[in-house]
Amino acid sequence: MRKQISDSSRHRVLHLITGMEVGGAENMLLRLAPCMEEAFENRVCVIQGRGPLAARLEAAGAAVTYLDLKSMFDLRPILRFRRLVKEFKPDIVVTYLIHADLFGRIFGRAFGIRKIVCYQRGALLNWEFLRKVDRLTTALVSKYIVQTETAKEELAATLNIAKQKIAVVGNAVDLETFNFHIDTAAKKRELGLNPDNKNIVCVGNLREGKGHLYLLEGFEALFRDFPRVNLLIVGDGQRKKDLLSQAGSFTSKANIHFLGNRDDVLEILKISDIFVLPTLYEGMSNAIMEAMASKVVVITTDIAVNAELTGGTAVLVTVKNAGAITMAMRMLLEDDALRNDFVERAYDKVSSQYSLDIIVQKYTALLKEVIDG
């Protein structure tokens, strides 16, 4: 463990996260922590593993401590956490992801930390046991943070807590990372794409809830009238084999490209004309926000959280509806002016409400309010 030396001139914030693999919470912490150094002295504590984003955090100047949890029966991480708290003396602990949420509030309180903020992200799916523990320990939490008003309503009902105990801070988009140019023709050649075709892209884990099978069905129907179009599937996951099998029987199969996990997603967005996310449920989608920031028109499902995020700047379709996806893609391919109108309004929304500077200011003000409250 790295020796922590505190700076008494600033409040000390300890960010506790389950791991630093690639994910929404991890990327959010990677964006926010280095930007809050003027306001706070920050430390990041990772419960399990190292993860690729931890190295990027350290490269950005963040101090990171690893508890190195090996199993649920391993007590050494608790002792390491206690030592960290004793040395760093945080004014507040902010927890990310459910295991860190529970670990931080229980052991943080036990070791004398009085301000605990739980940054809730996403659903627990079938982990009802963890949600029960969550309900039983809500009194230990000073404030919950969620990304949307929709999530605030759901969390208040799920945990049976007052809405005043929940704050909304959206995901952040660093618009500077989207301000670059590429040789689009070269990028298309690199990916083996016909340079004259339009490109429709989907970015997301290949799992059941993302609805890829409906996109594939919709693209097959579109292809009959629009053969000069490609479908780019970015991501990997447990449904990949089934989706490959599904696409293998299509007449459009040569135009469907499964690209796997990529480090060049923003470059792929640069060569794309339409972004589609046919998800059945969602948190606050970073993939949608990146498409908005990349000036790619968005088609997604009309679930409440997507409607709140896009706010009339995307084409919304009903869930599990391949025909609606086909109609939306067709409409946008046939009308350049409509597509451009959606693009400009979406960029205005993401830049005015979710830029990194705006979210850092909002997040910083909230933590100061909790610390001083």
N, C-alpha and C positions, 0 to 999 in steps of 0.2 A: 504493500500500500504506500502511495506517495504521501510524504509528510505534508500536512496542510498548515500553512501559515496565514493567519487571518489579518484582514485590514479593518481596523476598528472604525474607520471613517465612513464605511458603507454598511448597509444591512447585508447580512450573509444569507444566501439562498442555496439550499441543498436540493438539487434535482435528482430524484430517485426513479430509475426506470428498470423494467424487468430485464431487457437486453438491448443491444444496439444493432440488430439485424435491419434489413431494409424494410421499412414500413412507415405508415403515416405518422404515428407518434414519434418514432425515432427521427424521421426527417424534420418534423416540427421542432424537436429539441435541438437538432443540428443547426437549424436556421436561427432559432431564437436566442439560445444561450450566449453565443459570441456577441450578439447585438446588445446585450443587457449589461455589459461590463462597466459602463459608465454609471449605471444606476445601482448595481449590486456587485458584491463579491460572490461569484457563482462557483459551485462545485457540482460535478455530475457523479453520481454513484450508480454503477451498473450491477445488478444482482447476479445475473447469470451470463457466463461467456464473455467474449470480447466483442465480436461482431465488426463488420467492415465500417460501419458508421462511427464507431468509437475512435478509430484511428483518424478519421476526418475531423472529429471533434477536437482531438488533441492537436492536430495540425493547425486548427483554427485558433489555438491558444487556450482551450478550455482545460482545466484540471479535472482529471477523471480518476476515480477510485473503483476498483473491481472487487466485489465481494466473493466472486468465484464459487457460487453455489453449485454443488455437485449432485445433491439429491435432497429430497424433502426431509430427510432425517439428519442432514448435515447442519450442525449447530454453529460451526465456525463463522459463517457469514453474519450471524447475529452479533458475535463478539467483535468482528471487524467493523460492523456498523456502529456498535457502541463506541469503539475507539475513535472512529471518524467523527461522531457527534461530539465526543469529549474534546477532541483536538480542534475541530472547525467551529464549534459552538454556533450552529445555524440559528437564525431568527425565525426561519420558516422552512418547512420541507414541502416541496411540490412533487407529487407522485404521478407517474404515467404508466398506464396499462394495469390490469386488474391485480396481478400478483404484487406489483410494487405498491399499488393502492392499499392493499391490506397489510402488507409488511410495514410500510411506512407509517400508517396511522397507529398500528398496534405498538410497534417497537419505538417509533418516534415519540409517542406519548410516554411510553415506559422509561425512556432515557431523557425525559425532561423537556422535549420540544412541545410548545403550547400552540403553535400555529401550523396546521396541516391543511394543505390545499390539494384536492384530488382532481387532476385533469383527466376527466372521463373521455374515452375515445372508443367509439364503435360499440357493437353489441356483444354480449357474452355468449350468444348462440345457445348451445345446450348446457352451458356450465352453470346450471341452476344452483349447485352447492355453493359456488363462489358468490353468487348473487345473494344467497341467504346470509352468508357471512357479511356481505356488504351492507345489507339491511340492518343487521344486528349491531354494526359498529359505526353507523352514521353520526352518532353523537361525538365521535372522536375527530370528525372532519370540520374544519372551520369554514371552508368554502369548496363547493364543487364548481368546476369549469367545464362547459360543453361548447361545441362549435356552432350550434344553431338553435334558434328558438324552438324548432321542432323537437330537438333532442332535450331541451330544457323541460318542455311539457311532459315528454315521455319519462325522463328521469325522476321528476317530481312525483309522478304517479307510481312508478316502479318501486321507488324507495320510501314512498309516503313521507316526503319531506317538503318543507315550505319552499315555494319558488324563490323567495328572497335569499335562500341559501345557495342558489345556483346563479352563476354569472355566465354570460355568453361572450366568448372570444373566438373569432373565426380562425381558420387556417391562414397562414401567411404565404404570399407569393412574392418571391424576389424578382421583380420585373427586369432587373439588370441582366439576369441570366438568360433572358429571352431576347435580348437586344444583340443579335449577331446575324451574320449572313453566311450562307453556304453556297457552294456550287450545286444547285439542285439537280442538274443533269448528271453530274458525277455521282451524287448520292443515289439516284435512281439506278444508275449502272451498277454501283456497288451492291445494291440489293437485288439485282436481276430483274428490274421492273421495266416494262415498256414505257419509255419516256413520254409517249403521247397519251397515255391513259390517265384518267382521274384516279386519285387514291382515297380510299375510305379506310380509316384507322380505328382500331379499338385497343385501348391500353388497360390491362387489368389481369389479375390472377385468374388462371383457368380453373375456376371452381364453380360449383353448382349455382350459387347465388348471383353470379355475374351475368347469366342469361345468354352466353355466347351461342347456344344452339338456335335461339330465335334470330340472332343476327345472321348466322349462316343460312338459315332458311330464307330470311328476307333478302340476302344478297343473291342467292340462287334465282329467286323470282325476278330481281332487278336485272340480272345479267342477261335475261332473255331479250330485253329491250335496250340494254346498255352494255354491250360486250367490251367496250373500251374503258373498263374500270377495274381496279384492283382492290382487294380487301387485305389489309395488313393487320394481323393479329399479334400484338406485342404482349408477352407475358408467358408464364408457365404455371403448371399446377396439376392437380390430380385428375382433371377432366380432359387433359390433352389427348390421350389415346382415343377417347370416345369422340372428341371433336374432329380429330384427324380422320377417323373412320366415317363420320357423318359427311365430311367434305369430300372424301374420296369417291363418293357415289354421284357427285354433282357434275353437271356439264361445265360449271364455272371453276372446277377444281384447280386448273392451271393458273387461275387468277387469284387464288386464295393463298396467302403467304403466312405461315406460322413462323414468326421471327424469334420466339423465345424471349427470355429476359435480356434486356439491352441496356447499355450505358449511353446510348445515343438517342434516347426517346425524344429529346427536344429537336434533334435534327430530323427525325422521322416526322414529327409534327410539321416541320418546315416544308416538307414535300407533300403534305396531306391537304385534301380539299374538304373533307367531312370527318368529324370525330363522332363515333357512336359508342355509347355505354348502355347496354340493355339490361342493367342491373335490376334485381328483384328487391333488394334492400341495400342501404348504403349509410355510411356516416356522412361526413362532409368530404366529398370526393376530390382528392388532390389531382386525380387524372383529369376530371372535368375542368378544374381551375387552370391546369397547365394548358389545356386546349384553348380555353378562353384567352389566356395570356399570350398564346402563340398565334392568335387570330385565325383559329380554325373553327368553323361553325359546328355547334354541338347538337346532336340528337341524343336524348336520354329518356328514361322512363319518368312518368308523372307522379312518382312517389313524393311525399311532402318535402323531404329534405332536398331533393333535386330541384323542385319548384322554387323553394326558398333561395337556394344558392344561385340559380340562373336568373330568377326574377324576370321572366319574359324575354330573355335573350337567347333562348334555345328552343328547339322544337321538341316538345314533350309527347311521348307516346305511351299507351297503356302497357303494363307489364305482360310478359309472355305473349306478345302479339307480333308475330313475324310480318303479317300483312301491313300493320301500321308502320313498321320500320321500313318496309319496301316503299310505301307511299311517301314517307318523309324523305328518304334518300332520293327518290325520283324527283320530288318537288324541288329540292335544293340543287340537284344536278341540272335541272331545266331552267333555273332562274338565278342567274349570276347576281342580279341586283338584290334579290331577296337574301341570298347567301351573304353578300357583303354587308347588308343592313344588320343582320344578326351578329356578324363578326364585330362590327364597330361598337354596337351597343354592349356586347359581352365584354369587350376589352375595357370600355369605360367603367363598367360595373366592377370588374376585378381590380382595376387600378385605383378606383376611388374608395373601395371598401375593404380590400384584402391585401393591399401592398404591404411589404415587409415593414416599412416605417410605421404605417398606421397600426398594424397589429402589435408591434413591439411597444409602442406608446400605450396602447390599451392594456396590454398584459402587464407592463411595468406599473402603471397606475393602479391596477387591481391588486397586485402583490403588495404595493406600498400601503394601500388601504387596509388590507388584511393584517399586515404587520403592525400598523399604527392603531388599529381598531381595538 
